[in-house]
Structure formats: C-alpha cells, structure tokens
C-alpha cells in the first residue's frame, strides 16, 4: 500500500511537471494549466491501471477517457457559444451543456463500444 502511494506521488509529480514545462513553453500562457492538469492525471492513472489490472483493462479505461474528452469538447464549445452570445446565465448554460455532455458521452459509448 505504501509503495503504491509513493509510486502515485512520483508518477503524478513527474508527469505533471513535464506537462507544466510543455505548457510553459507554449504561447499563450493559458495553455500551461491545460497541459499541466488533465493529460498528466490521465497518464498517471493509466500507468497505475496497467500495473494493477493489466493492459487490456487499461485500454478500456483509455477508450473511456477519449470518449469523455470528445464529449467534453462538445460541452465546452456549447457553453462558450451560449455565453458569448450573452443570452443565458452561466449556471443555465452550464446545466444545459451538461445534459449535452451526458448525451454525447453515452451516445458515443453506445455507438463505438456497443
């Protein structure tokens, strides 16, 4: 248990640091947070999954992450569009788009995975 926690700490720290350096090198600087967070956490999680449950299980998890990212892109695009037009309040736009994310994620899963 302690060795797993140490591995999580080290793997997460190394991967987050690498992505933070990549984000810091890019312009605009707003990419730094994007590259420091989600990809690094996903990679650390997948590496632990490979070690604990094997490659086939990790492949299923990676596929789920990809489908979730595609659905999140739809969510973020919709929220951005609704807020830029200024017709909806932030909470209303987020709530509506959350339903779109759920439909996209579940729809993609049904279509692509079965």
N, C-alpha and C positions, 0 to 999 in steps of 0.2 A: 504494500500500500504506500509506504513512504517513498519507495523508488519510483512508483508511478507518479506521485505528486512532484517529485524532483524532475522527472522527465517532462511532465506537463509544463512546469515552470521554465525549464531550459528551452524546450522546443518552442513554446509560445513566445518567450522573450527573444530568442534568436530570430524567429520568423517575423515577429512584429518589428524588430529593429531593422531587418533587411528591407521590409516593405516601407518603413518610415524613411529610410535613406533613399529608396527609389522615389517615393513621393516628394521628398525634399529636393530632388534633382530636377523634377518636372516643373513646368510653368503651366497654369497659375498655381500658386501655393495651396489653393483649396484642394488639390488632388492629394496632398500629403495625408490628410485624415482618411480619405477614401482608401488609399493604398495601405495605410497602417492598420486598419481595422478588419474589415470583412475578409479579405483574402488570407491574411495571416492566421486568423482564428480558424478559418475553414481548413487550411493546410495542416495546422497543428491538430485539429480534431480528426482529420483523415489519417494522419500518421499514427495517432493513438488507436484508431479503429482498426487499421491494418495490423498493428501489433497484437491487439486483444482478440479481434474476431476474424481476421484474415482478409485477403484481398477481395474475394467475391462479395462479402458483406460491405466492405468499404466502397466497392464500385457502385453498389445500390445507393449508398449514402451520398456519394459524389453526384450521381444522377439526380437525386432529390435536390441537392444544393443547386445544381444547374437549372432545374425547372423552377425552383423558388426564386432564383436570380432573374430569370426571364419574366416571371410574374411580378417581381418587384420593379422591374423596369417599366412594365405597364402601369403599375401603381404610381410610381414617381412621375412618369410622363403625364398621367391624368391629373394628379394633384397640381403639378406645375402649370398645366394648361388652365385648369379651373381657377387657380389663384391669380395667374397673370391676367386673365380676363376680368377678375375682380367681382365676379358675380356671386361667389359663395364664401362663407366664413371658413376659416382654417379647419375648425372641427367638422363642419359639414362636408367639406371637400375630402378630408382625410377619411371620414366614415364611409362616404360613397366609394372612394377609391379602394378602401379596404375590402369592400364587397367584390370589386373588380379583381383585386389581387387573389382573393379566395377562389373566385370562379376560374380565373386563368390558371392558378396552380393546380386545382383539382381537374380542370379540363385537360391541361397538358399531361397530367399524370394518367388520366383515363385513355387519352389518345395515344401517347407514346409508350407507356408502360403496360397498360392493359388492366 
